[in-house]
Amino acid sequence: MLDLNFVRSNLDLVEAKLRLRGADPETLLGDFRQIDQARRAAITRSESIAADRNRLTAEIQSARKSGHDATALTERVRTLKSEAESLEREAAEADERLRALMQAVPNLPQDSVPEGKSEHDNVEVKTWGTKPEFSADAPPKPHWELGEALGILDFERAAKISGSRFTVHFGQGARLERALANFMLDLHIKRHGYTEVLPPQMVNSKSLFGTGQLPKFSEDLFHCDDKGEFVSGEYQDNDHWLIPTAEVSVTNIFRDEILEADDLPISFCAYTSCFRSEAGSHGKDTRGLIRQHQFQKVELVKFTKPEDSEAEHEALTGHAEAVLEALGLPYRRMLLCTGDMGFGSAKTYDLEVWLPGQGLYREISSCSNFEAFQARRANIKFRAPGQKKPEFLHTLNGSGLAVGRTYLAILENYQQPDGTVRIPPALVPYMDGETLITPQTGAWMPRAQTKAAKAKP
């Protein structure tokens, strides 16, 4: 959430930055100017009344000392007091209306963010790795074909169990998913200095408000049957939602707390399942593992002092890149333009991995600097040495990485002409020495493959 005083003092700048994001300031800010003017007028009048009351109080004291009747003056003071209380309520109500408006206003892009309207205006910052080459006789296959043929992915049975956009992993495939998670956690803990956290995967509404998912993006979430009500402008604590990302749980660890500057930066990593309704996908990426309702992810979250957040953003992005480089997966880093950033972000890098089976780059990590936007919503502050008044810290997060998308990138980049898949050397110790994913056998083979096998003479 933006600082209300900053918006008041820099309204023209805020409106210009919102336009860069492709947002309509009039729709988002509504009657901000009129409400704020009324608030200022109420405060000014209240201050004037306070001065009048002080003057009249002195006159009352003087009149009583000299034996004169002060009844009229006393009545006037009572009237002014009543008027002042009414004006104070008016100013407070205006403040609340303005804060309510702020809940729907996105963060402002940093000056270093390129101007643009969509993903086509994002800027490529770097590329890494060599794309694998395939012969014309054995062109690369998409991961869903590879996974089903190997018997490690079963979309049909998952649909029977849960519906579309779920997957059952079998054998070496299930093991590869687990190996990736352990590899990523070890890398971030041992090399990058993160502290591992295992947070709740169901959260209350206040947590989702703190990181910016509520109230604007409720349809993108899965909520539980015990969902509470929004009463008197506050979400209740007895409702639960499934997390769309561990960012929600981990960021809210310090909600309503004041940290010490000497403890910053704090770096957490968490491996959790994530749940998303994919409400706005409208049939995109229905095949394979790209847009699942449930998927696993290793999340990186940082809490920093404001002056350090830019450097920490670069470091966090580099930590996510280190996973791709250790696995030998070609990727590129994209700086998102103003029109393609997330609601709470001030600056975002997307890491996009090369998928030869689809012939394109796909996002595998999004690394964002939220500055004080989330900290203000979640009320997370720090106290600098020698300062009595605490201030809001900065939060950052990024996928380090999305496990399912890393899994499919390995299938597509390490596929062999015979349909097997080489295991990246960095993962071999986590796969108990196995170096190759070969066709699985048994009753768990995907139904389509089982039928084909039985049909053979």
ZIZIRA-V837276 format. One record per backbone hydrogen bond with DSSP energy under -1.0 kcal/mol. NH is the residue of the N-H (numbers start at 1). CO is the residue of the C=O. If there is no record, write none. Layout:
NH;CO / NH;CO
This chain:
7;3 / 8;4 / 9;5 / 10;6 / 14;10 / 15;11 / 16;12 / 17;13 / 18;14 / 19;15 / 20;16 / 21;17 / 22;19 / 23;18 / 28;24 / 29;25 / 30;26 / 32;29 / 35;31 / 36;32 / 37;33 / 38;34 / 39;35 / 40;36 / 41;37 / 42;38 / 43;39 / 44;40 / 45;41 / 46;42 / 47;43 / 48;44 / 49;45 / 50;46 / 51;47 / 52;48 / 53;49 / 54;50 / 55;51 / 56;52 / 57;53 / 58;54 / 59;55 / 60;56 / 61;57 / 62;58 / 63;59 / 64;60 / 65;61 / 66;62 / 68;63 / 74;70 / 75;71 / 76;72 / 77;73 / 78;74 / 79;75 / 80;76 / 81;77 / 82;78 / 83;79 / 84;80 / 85;81 / 86;82 / 87;83 / 88;84 / 89;85 / 90;86 / 91;87 / 92;88 / 93;89 / 94;90 / 95;91 / 96;92 / 97;93 / 98;94 / 99;95 / 100;96 / 101;97 / 102;98 / 104;101 / 105;102 / 107;343 / 110;346 / 113;110 / 121;118 / 122;119 / 123;335 / 125;333 / 126;333 / 128;331 / 146;142 / 147;143 / 148;144 / 149;145 / 150;146 / 152;147 / 153;147 / 154;168 / 159;155 / 160;156 / 161;157 / 162;158 / 168;154 / 170;152 / 173;170 / 175;171 / 176;172 / 177;173 / 178;174 / 179;175 / 180;176 / 181;177 / 182;178 / 183;179 / 184;180 / 185;181 / 186;182 / 187;183 / 188;184 / 189;185 / 190;186 / 191;187 / 192;187 / 194;188 / 195;267 / 197;269 / 203;241 / 208;204 / 209;205 / 210;206 / 211;207 / 213;208 / 214;208 / 217;213 / 220;217 / 221;218 / 224;240 / 227;224 / 231;234 / 234;231 / 241;203 / 242;222 / 243;201 / 248;245 / 250;246 / 251;247 / 252;248 / 253;250 / 254;251 / 255;252 / 256;378 / 257;254 / 259;381 / 261;383 / 263;260 / 264;261 / 266;303 / 268;301 / 269;195 / 270;299 / 272;297 / 274;295 / 275;243 / 276;293 / 277;220 / 281;278 / 284;281 / 293;165 / 295;274 / 297;272 / 298;401 / 299;270 / 300;398 / 301;268 / 302;396 / 303;266 / 304;394 / 308;305 / 312;308 / 313;309 / 314;310 / 315;311 / 316;312 / 317;313 / 318;314 / 319;315 / 320;316 / 321;317 / 322;318 / 324;320 / 325;321 / 326;322 / 327;323 / 329;324 / 331;128 / 332;352 / 333;126 / 334;350 / 335;123 / 336;348 / 338;114 / 340;337 / 346;369 / 349;367 / 350;334 / 351;365 / 352;332 / 353;362 / 354;330 / 355;360 / 358;355 / 359;355 / 360;355 / 362;353 / 364;351 / 365;351 / 367;349 / 368;397 / 369;347 / 370;395 / 373;370 / 376;372 / 377;373 / 378;374 / 379;375 / 380;375 / 381;257 / 382;391 / 383;259 / 387;384 / 391;382 / 393;380 / 394;304 / 395;371 / 396;302 / 397;368 / 398;300 / 400;298 / 402;364 / 403;296 / 406;402 / 407;403 / 408;404 / 409;405 / 410;406 / 411;407 / 412;408 / 413;409 / 414;410 / 416;420 / 419;416 / 421;437 / 422;414 / 423;435 / 427;424 / 433;428 / 434;431 / 437;421 / 440;150 / 445;442 / 450;446 / 451;447 / 452;448 / 453;449 / 454;450 / 455;451
